Amino acid sequence: MIGGLNKEFDHRVRLGIMSILMVNKDVDFNTVKNLLQLTDGNLASHITALEKAGFVAVDKAFVGKKPRTTYRATDTGKKAFAEHLDALEKIISLRDGGKS
């Protein structure tokens, strides 16, 4: 059962990032940073890890003359995160003998 948990989502920041991206088409850097109360460097390092795993796509563009970085969950990331949540729900259901 615990084998269904994905190590990429062990850290609370990555769990938070994926939670945000699962319910939004895409989200910009500052929004994620503010929602999770992170520093620029902390967010960047966790996004990089999720990107390397193929779970997050990073899109960079300019709006006028300002750079804008947005993130979106990939299909692979959505599937992996859903499986992770399913595994968590199974573990939680053990609390009451699996009656939930």
Backbone as numpy.savetxt, mean C-alpha at the origin, in Angstrom:
# Nx Ny Nz CAx CAy CAz Cx Cy Cz
-1.83 -20.78 7.71 -2.65 -19.59 7.71 -1.78 -18.32 7.71
-0.80 -18.28 8.58 0.08 -17.12 8.63 0.92 -17.03 7.36
1.05 -18.16 6.67 1.79 -18.17 5.41 1.12 -17.34 4.33
-0.15 -17.01 4.50 -0.87 -16.18 3.54 -0.56 -14.70 3.68
0.14 -14.34 4.75 0.52 -12.94 4.95 1.71 -12.60 4.06
1.71 -11.41 3.50 2.77 -10.98 2.59 3.76 -10.11 3.35
5.02 -10.48 3.33 6.06 -9.75 4.06 6.16 -8.28 3.61
5.81 -7.99 2.37 5.89 -6.61 1.88 4.95 -5.68 2.64
3.93 -6.23 3.28 2.95 -5.42 4.00 3.14 -5.49 5.51
4.26 -6.04 5.98 4.52 -6.14 7.41 4.61 -4.77 8.08
5.17 -3.81 7.40 5.37 -2.48 8.00 4.09 -1.66 7.92
3.78 -0.96 8.98 2.54 -0.18 9.05 2.46 0.89 7.96
3.60 1.45 7.55 3.58 2.47 6.50 3.15 1.84 5.18
3.68 0.68 4.86 3.31 0.02 3.61 1.85 -0.42 3.64
1.41 -0.86 4.78 0.00 -1.21 4.96 -0.87 0.02 4.72
-0.44 1.15 5.25 -1.18 2.40 5.06 -1.18 2.86 3.61
-0.05 2.79 2.96 0.05 3.20 1.56 -0.89 2.36 0.71
-0.83 1.05 0.87 -1.68 0.18 0.06 -3.15 0.38 0.38
-3.48 0.63 1.62 -4.87 0.89 1.99 -5.40 2.12 1.26
-4.59 3.15 1.20 -4.99 4.37 0.50 -5.14 4.10 -1.00
-4.19 3.39 -1.57 -4.21 3.15 -3.01 -5.29 2.18 -3.45
-5.74 1.33 -2.57 -6.79 0.37 -2.92 -8.14 1.07 -3.14
-8.35 2.20 -2.51 -9.65 2.87 -2.61 -9.61 4.15 -3.44
-8.47 4.41 -4.06 -8.31 5.58 -4.92 -7.64 5.17 -6.22
-8.04 5.79 -7.31 -7.42 5.48 -8.61 -5.93 5.80 -8.57
-5.60 6.99 -8.12 -4.21 7.39 -7.90 -4.18 8.48 -6.85
-3.03 8.63 -6.21 -2.89 9.60 -5.12 -1.53 10.25 -5.25
-1.48 11.57 -5.05 -0.20 12.27 -5.19 0.64 12.17 -3.91
1.93 12.43 -4.09 2.93 12.31 -3.03 2.50 13.03 -1.76
2.14 14.31 -1.88 1.82 15.10 -0.68 0.59 14.59 0.04
-0.39 14.09 -0.68 -1.58 13.55 -0.04 -1.24 12.32 0.79
-0.48 11.40 0.22 -0.08 10.20 0.98 0.77 10.61 2.18
1.71 11.49 1.95 2.60 11.95 3.03 1.79 12.55 4.19
0.82 13.40 3.85 0.02 14.05 4.89 -0.94 13.09 5.58
-1.58 12.21 4.81 -2.51 11.26 5.42 -1.82 10.34 6.41
-0.60 9.92 6.08 0.13 8.98 6.95 1.12 9.67 7.88
1.21 11.00 7.77 2.11 11.81 8.61 3.54 11.30 8.54
4.07 11.27 7.30 5.41 10.77 7.05 6.34 11.88 6.59
7.63 11.63 6.70 8.61 12.52 6.10 8.75 12.14 4.62
9.31 13.04 3.84 9.53 12.76 2.42 10.35 11.49 2.23
11.44 11.38 2.96 12.34 10.25 2.82 11.71 8.93 3.23
10.92 8.96 4.31 10.27 7.75 4.79 9.27 7.25 3.75
8.46 8.15 3.22 7.50 7.76 2.19 8.22 7.23 0.96
9.25 7.93 0.52 9.98 7.53 -0.68 10.57 6.12 -0.53
11.13 5.81 0.63 11.75 4.49 0.80 10.72 3.37 0.77
9.56 3.60 1.37 8.53 2.56 1.37 7.87 2.42 0.00
7.69 3.53 -0.69 7.15 3.47 -2.06 8.12 2.70 -2.96
9.40 2.96 -2.80 10.41 2.26 -3.61 10.33 0.75 -3.40
10.17 0.33 -2.16 10.06 -1.10 -1.86 8.82 -1.70 -2.51
7.70 -0.99 -2.43 6.47 -1.49 -3.03 6.55 -1.48 -4.55
7.24 -0.49 -5.09 7.43 -0.43 -6.54 8.30 -1.59 -7.02
9.38 -1.87 -6.30 10.26 -2.99 -6.66 9.52 -4.32 -6.63
8.56 -4.44 -5.72 7.77 -5.67 -5.61 6.71 -5.75 -6.72
6.54 -4.66 -7.45 5.55 -4.64 -8.52 4.14 -4.32 -8.04
4.02 -3.80 -6.82 2.72 -3.53 -6.23 2.22 -2.10 -6.45
3.14 -1.19 -6.73 2.81 0.22 -6.91 3.47 0.73 -8.17
2.72 1.52 -8.92 3.28 2.21 -10.09 3.46 3.68 -9.73
4.57 4.24 -10.15 4.89 5.64 -9.87 4.83 6.40 -11.19
4.05 7.46 -11.21 3.92 8.30 -12.40 4.41 9.70 -12.06
5.34 10.20 -12.87 5.89 11.54 -12.65 5.53 12.41 -13.85
5.06 13.62 -13.57 4.67 14.55 -14.63 4.87 15.96 -14.11
4.70 16.90 -14.99 4.76 18.31 -14.59 3.37 18.91 -14.75
2.96 19.66 -13.76 1.73 20.43 -13.83 2.18 21.87 -13.85
2.10 22.47 -15.03 2.74 23.76 -15.22 4.24 23.53 -15.15
4.89 24.18 -14.21 6.34 24.00 -14.05 6.67 23.20 -12.80
5.63 22.72 -12.12 5.86 21.98 -10.88 5.79 20.47 -11.13
6.75 19.73 -10.56 6.69 18.27 -10.69 5.56 17.71 -9.84
4.92 16.68 -10.34 3.84 16.01 -9.60 4.06 14.51 -9.70
4.19 13.85 -8.55 4.36 12.41 -8.50 3.08 11.80 -7.95
2.56 10.83 -8.68 1.37 10.13 -8.22 1.66 8.63 -8.16
0.88 7.97 -7.34 1.03 6.54 -7.13 -0.30 5.86 -7.39
-0.22 4.64 -7.88 -1.42 3.81 -8.03 -1.04 2.36 -7.78
-1.99 1.63 -7.25 -1.78 0.19 -7.03 -1.87 -0.52 -8.37
-0.93 -1.41 -8.64 -0.97 -2.22 -9.85 -1.96 -3.35 -9.65
-2.32 -4.03 -10.72 -3.20 -5.20 -10.59 -2.56 -6.25 -9.69
-1.25 -6.43 -9.85 -0.51 -7.38 -9.00 -0.59 -6.95 -7.54
-0.42 -5.64 -7.30 -0.48 -5.12 -5.94 -1.86 -5.27 -5.32
-2.89 -5.01 -6.12 -4.26 -5.16 -5.62 -4.55 -6.61 -5.23
-4.10 -7.53 -6.06 -4.32 -8.95 -5.78 -3.56 -9.38 -4.53
-2.29 -8.98 -4.45 -1.47 -9.35 -3.29 -2.04 -8.76 -2.00
-2.51 -7.52 -2.06 -3.04 -6.88 -0.86 -4.36 -7.53 -0.44
-5.20 -7.86 -1.41 -6.46 -8.54 -1.10 -6.19 -9.89 -0.45
-5.21 -10.61 -0.95 -4.84 -11.91 -0.35 -4.30 -11.73 1.06
-3.54 -10.66 1.28 -3.01 -10.35 2.61 -4.16 -10.07 3.58
-5.13 -9.27 3.13 -6.28 -8.97 3.98 -7.10 -10.22 4.27
-7.26 -11.08 3.28 -7.98 -12.34 3.50 -7.29 -13.18 4.57
-5.96 -13.24 4.50 -5.21 -14.01 5.50 -5.38 -13.41 6.89
-5.37 -12.08 6.99 -5.59 -11.43 8.28 -6.99 -11.75 8.82
-7.98 -11.71 7.94 -9.35 -12.02 8.37 -9.46 -13.45 8.88
-8.77 -14.38 8.24 -8.79 -15.77 8.69 -8.16 -15.90 10.07
-7.08 -15.18 10.30 -6.42 -15.22 11.60 -7.33 -14.62 12.67
-7.98 -13.51 12.34 -8.89 -12.86 13.29 -10.05 -13.78 13.63
-10.54 -14.52 12.63 -11.68 -15.40 12.88 -11.33 -16.54 13.83
-10.05 -16.83 14.00 -9.63 -17.87 14.94 -9.90 -17.47 16.38
-9.98 -16.16 16.60 -10.19 -15.65 17.95 -11.45 -16.22 18.58
-12.49 -16.39 17.77 -13.75 -16.91 18.33 -14.05 -18.32 17.79
-12.97 -19.04 17.53 -13.13 -20.42 17.07 -13.56 -20.54 15.63
-13.35 -19.47 14.83 -13.69 -19.51 13.42 -15.18 -19.33 13.14
-15.94 -18.82 14.13 -17.38 -18.66 13.96 -17.78 -17.39 13.23
-16.80 -16.49 12.98 -17.13 -15.22 12.30 -17.32 -15.43 10.83
